[in-house]
Amino acid sequence: GLEPTGVAYETFQILPQMGSLKSIDMVTPSPKGAIKLSLRRSAHAFDLDLTSPNGTQGVVGIPGNPKRITMNGRAQIPTDRDENYTTFKVDPGESKFHAEY
């Protein structure tokens, strides 16, 4: 899920654990403003749309081992990767991730 890693959500991380759900939409209030998150998955793709307020910094984890990941339509180089997630640092604003498996 979404959890703070610093005081008042100034830094946060998103590590989706969707179980059997195909989609999740959520809004999390923070002192800096709302953090909006939308997750969608299918057999061969995963989409994560994030809107985060000014003054925040996030880390987004894309589950599994995707073949290709784009953010806002551009191919991305991950910040880190482990057996569960490929992670990226994100700045405030809109970040739209698309992963293909």
C-alpha distance (Angstrom), angle and dihedral (degrees) to the residues before:
residue distance angle dihedral
G1 . . .
L2 3.76 . .
E3 3.79 117.7 .
P4 3.80 137.2 164.6
T5 3.80 117.1 -110.1
G6 3.80 94.0 -178.9
V7 3.78 138.8 32.0
A8 3.82 114.8 -55.7
Y9 3.83 94.2 -8.1
E10 3.82 92.6 -64.0
T11 3.78 82.4 138.6
F12 3.78 123.5 22.4
Q13 3.77 142.1 163.2
I14 3.78 133.9 -140.6
L15 3.80 116.4 -154.1
P16 3.83 105.9 166.1
Q17 3.79 118.4 -140.7
M18 3.79 102.2 177.7
G19 3.79 100.9 165.6
S20 3.81 107.0 -169.9
L21 3.83 94.2 -21.0
K22 3.81 118.2 116.9
S23 3.81 95.5 -161.3
I24 3.80 141.6 16.0
D25 3.81 128.9 -171.7
M26 3.79 119.8 -174.3
V27 3.79 143.3 160.8
T28 3.80 119.2 -154.8
P29 3.80 117.8 -166.5
S30 3.80 117.5 -137.1
P31 3.82 133.4 172.7
K32 3.84 88.5 -103.7
G33 3.82 93.4 50.2
A34 3.79 139.8 -81.6
I35 3.81 121.9 -33.7
K36 3.81 107.6 -149.0
L37 3.78 120.5 -161.5
S38 3.79 132.6 -179.2
L39 3.82 122.8 -178.6
R40 3.82 126.8 -172.2
R41 3.78 129.3 174.3
S42 3.76 138.4 -178.8
A43 3.79 133.3 171.4
H44 3.82 92.6 -79.4
A45 3.81 106.7 20.6
F46 3.79 144.5 46.7
D47 3.81 125.8 -162.3
L48 3.81 126.0 -166.5
D49 3.80 120.7 -177.3
L50 3.80 116.5 -172.0
T51 3.79 131.9 -178.8
S52 3.81 113.5 -173.3
P53 3.81 129.4 179.1
N54 3.81 128.2 -113.3
G55 3.79 113.6 -84.0
T56 3.81 94.6 38.9
Q57 3.82 134.2 104.3
G58 3.78 123.1 -163.6
V59 3.76 142.5 -168.0
V60 3.80 115.0 -146.8
G61 3.79 122.3 -161.0
I62 3.79 121.0 -155.6
P63 3.82 108.0 -156.4
G64 3.78 124.1 -121.4
N65 3.77 127.0 -1.1
P66 3.82 107.8 -53.6
K67 3.81 121.5 -167.4
R68 3.82 93.2 -140.1
I69 3.81 135.4 12.8
T70 3.79 127.9 -170.8
M71 3.80 130.1 -175.2
N72 3.79 116.5 -158.6
G73 3.81 88.3 -12.1
R74 3.81 97.1 -52.9
A75 3.81 128.0 107.0
Q76 3.80 111.9 -107.2
I77 3.80 136.7 -147.9
P78 3.81 109.6 -141.4
T79 3.79 124.0 -120.4
D80 3.81 90.2 -142.2
R81 3.79 142.0 -14.8
D82 3.80 134.3 -155.7
E83 3.81 134.7 165.0
N84 3.83 92.1 -76.6
Y85 3.82 108.4 32.5
T86 3.78 145.6 22.6
T87 3.81 105.6 -144.6
F88 3.79 135.6 -154.0
K89 3.81 133.8 -176.1
V90 3.79 113.5 -125.0
D91 3.78 132.1 -162.8
P92 3.81 124.8 -144.9
G93 3.79 117.7 -70.1
E94 3.79 131.7 45.1
S95 3.78 122.0 -18.3
K96 3.81 119.1 178.5
F97 3.79 114.2 -170.7
H98 3.81 124.5 -169.3
A99 3.81 120.9 -174.6
E100 3.80 126.7 -171.7
Y101 3.82 121.7 -157.4
